[in-house]
Amino acid sequence: MVSAIEMSIPKFIQYFIDDVLPARDYEQFGILLLILAALFVISIILAAARKRVERILQEKPAMDVLRAMLEQLRYLGLSYYEKNAAGSTLSLFKEEVNQLQHIYRRYFPSLIHQGIMLLISTSLLVQTNAYLSLIIIPCFLSYYLVGPYFEKKATIWARESQSRRTQANQQLYNSFSAFLELRAFGAQKWDTQRLIEQFTFMQRANNIQNWFAYSRGTVRRVTIGLGALAMFWFGIGMVQSGELTVGAFIAFSLLYTRVIRLLTSMVTLTTEQRLTIIQTEKLYLFMKEQAEVKQPTAPIKLHEVKGELSFYNVTFAYPGRDPIIEQFNLEVTSGMKVALVGKSGNGKSTLTKLIGRFYDPQDGEIYLDGIALRQFDLTNLRDHVGFVFQEAFLYGDTVRANIAFACDDPTEEQIVEAAKAAYAHDFIMELPQGYDTVVGERGIKLSGGQKQRIAIARLFLRMPKVLVLDEATSALDNVSEYEVKKALEALMENCTTITVAHRLSTVQDYDQIVVVDQGRNAEQGTYEELIARGGLFYQLLKGESEHE
Ligand SMILES: Nc1ncnc2c1ncn2[C@@H]1O[C@H](COP(=O)(O)OP(=O)(O)OP(=O)(O)O)[C@@H](O)[C@H]1O
């Protein structure tokens, strides 16, 4: 309706010039003005309603897309994070989603709107003068033949510039993350140089894209101009010979500009849309990607487990790599404390990822309480297995939120109890706002040991039956290590514990020590047994003391 009202204006002008003016019919003129004013008001109201509908149509799918992407990220799990740089995932959320939104925000509504306008205006144009309307055909054809070349180039370069922007952002992200190292090594100049090169590279693509976009605009303007020349040439001749009235000629010229603009703009839209759809390919592939680890069809949920773990002939390789874990066997009874030791790169951390089912072994099986991990409901399994990593991550939020985040609405008492158990309560109370102090990136910085104790407090809230510690204390100094160790010991009391240990001096109290060598369980026993055996463990220990 809005389109129809907009399009009727030239016909009103024609009627006014050809009928109302010669007859000097001022009453008619008044009525005409009233109708125009009414139509104008209606079109304003309708246009506002259109904007409202468009906004709803724009915002709702944007939320749906975001939600679907976040769910997909969760579904893909750790292997996706390990395979893809954080910067490229960020760009997926920003740029690719933007492209997708472009399709339904700009292209679909514009195509519908312009399509209707085109239909109405073309029929009015033909109705005004069919013969003169024929000039549209050569004008449109010449644009149709030349225009898309520039369209495509402009869009391809837009795509190139986008991919270069992603790379530049990625580099910027790396640069922020490595700030300390860059400073320490006096490499800031080197880094700035690399960043500037990357951004210049991006800018070059931008310039080329702008040039093609400008050329496209020029082709369009030339086409419209040539058509207008032809229209004046033939039109004025027809007015002189009386075949066309002055009003009809003016209406025609107004309609002509509309039609040719609409036609060229629709060519632009469809070409751009085709290329934009290609641009969203990465997003499409991301949404179609299959997770390495899938939820079983009939998942088993256990309210409580004993914490018995067994590895049976486990063989695992990261995608596209040689096996890291080979024929690994291990029995861990409930409450046992097992340390995994061995040279760097032999697969200790990988074993812990298999326990949390962040990856599935290609061969063999891992069982918890006699049930294969693959059969467990994923969330339920992770409720029973708790992790403490080398460095704890804290959200830019309050201490309270950082302790509570992995639990459903714990009470204040539970949070404080957990913090006390993790030897974190005292230092939390000394913070400016206690549990309400904002920590993490945008708040107060805590020491490595304090962060670890907050991470341990999280686990006290969940009380997992299997505890996996991946070098949880290796990044700490002696004092912090002592406090974190106390917290861990309290947590370990009722758990089966698997620890990846770097320093062999820390594993003396463990029930079993497993030497992981080239992905195999090469040697196993208590500290004393392994020393007495004089094998791999003994050599590792000797190597370590020689080092010291
Ligand atoms: N996500 C991954 N994708 C591909 N290869 C990986 C991945 N993670 C680790 N690796 C490789 O697997 C091997 C074993 O790594 P892992 O971290 O399990 O060893 P580790 O014994 O824990 O070593 P460290 O004591 O140094 O931590 C290494 O060669 C490593 O490069």
The ligand as an SDF file (V2000), in Angstrom:
LIG
                    3D

 31 33  0  0  0  0  0  0  0  0999 V2000
   44.2280  -30.5650   20.6720 N   0  0  0  0  0  0  0  0  0  0  0  0
   45.2870  -31.1990   20.1660 C   0  0  0  0  0  0  0  0  0  0  0  0
   45.3300  -31.4700   18.8450 N   0  0  0  0  0  0  0  0  0  0  0  0
   46.3790  -32.1070   18.3270 C   0  0  0  0  0  0  0  0  0  0  0  0
   47.4290  -32.5250   19.0410 N   0  0  0  0  0  0  0  0  0  0  0  0
   47.4580  -32.3010   20.3600 C   0  0  0  0  0  0  0  0  0  0  0  0
   46.3790  -31.6090   21.0040 C   0  0  0  0  0  0  0  0  0  0  0  0
   46.6610  -31.5190   22.3190 N   0  0  0  0  0  0  0  0  0  0  0  0
   47.8550  -32.1180   22.5020 C   0  0  0  0  0  0  0  0  0  0  0  0
   48.3280  -32.5800   21.3330 N   0  0  0  0  0  0  0  0  0  0  0  0
   49.5750  -33.3230   21.1280 C   0  0  0  0  0  0  0  0  0  0  0  0
   49.4660  -34.5290   21.8330 O   0  0  0  0  0  0  0  0  0  0  0  0
   50.7110  -34.8780   22.4210 C   0  0  0  0  0  0  0  0  0  0  0  0
   50.5010  -35.2010   23.8820 C   0  0  0  0  0  0  0  0  0  0  0  0
   50.1230  -34.0070   24.5370 O   0  0  0  0  0  0  0  0  0  0  0  0
   49.7350  -33.9930   26.0850 P   0  0  0  0  0  0  0  0  0  0  0  0
   49.4020  -32.5750   26.4230 O   0  0  0  0  0  0  0  0  0  0  0  0
   48.7210  -35.0330   26.3550 O   0  0  0  0  0  0  0  0  0  0  0  0
   51.1100  -34.4220   26.7370 O   0  0  0  0  0  0  0  0  0  0  0  0
   51.5880  -34.3050   28.2610 P   0  0  0  0  0  0  0  0  0  0  0  0
   52.2250  -35.6160   28.5610 O   0  0  0  0  0  0  0  0  0  0  0  0
   50.4750  -33.8720   29.1300 O   0  0  0  0  0  0  0  0  0  0  0  0
   52.6780  -33.1710   28.1230 O   0  0  0  0  0  0  0  0  0  0  0  0
   53.1310  -32.0880   29.2250 P   0  0  0  0  0  0  0  0  0  0  0  0
   53.7340  -32.8300   30.3540 O   0  0  0  0  0  0  0  0  0  0  0  0
   54.1510  -31.2500   28.5020 O   0  0  0  0  0  0  0  0  0  0  0  0
   51.9130  -31.3080   29.5850 O   0  0  0  0  0  0  0  0  0  0  0  0
   51.6640  -33.7360   22.1550 C   0  0  0  0  0  0  0  0  0  0  0  0
   52.5140  -34.1220   21.0890 O   0  0  0  0  0  0  0  0  0  0  0  0
   50.7710  -32.6030   21.7380 C   0  0  0  0  0  0  0  0  0  0  0  0
   51.4010  -31.8370   20.7560 O   0  0  0  0  0  0  0  0  0  0  0  0
  1  2  1  0
  2  3  1  0
  2  7  2  0
  3  4  2  0
  4  5  1  0
  5  6  2  0
  6  7  1  0
  6 10  1  0
  7  8  1  0
  8  9  2  0
  9 10  1  0
 10 11  1  0
 11 12  1  0
 11 30  1  0
 12 13  1  0
 13 14  1  0
 13 28  1  0
 14 15  1  0
 15 16  1  0
 16 17  2  0
 16 18  1  0
 16 19  1  0
 19 20  1  0
 20 21  2  0
 20 22  1  0
 20 23  1  0
 23 24  1  0
 24 25  2  0
 24 26  1  0
 24 27  1  0
 28 29  1  0
 28 30  1  0
 30 31  1  0
M  END
$$$$
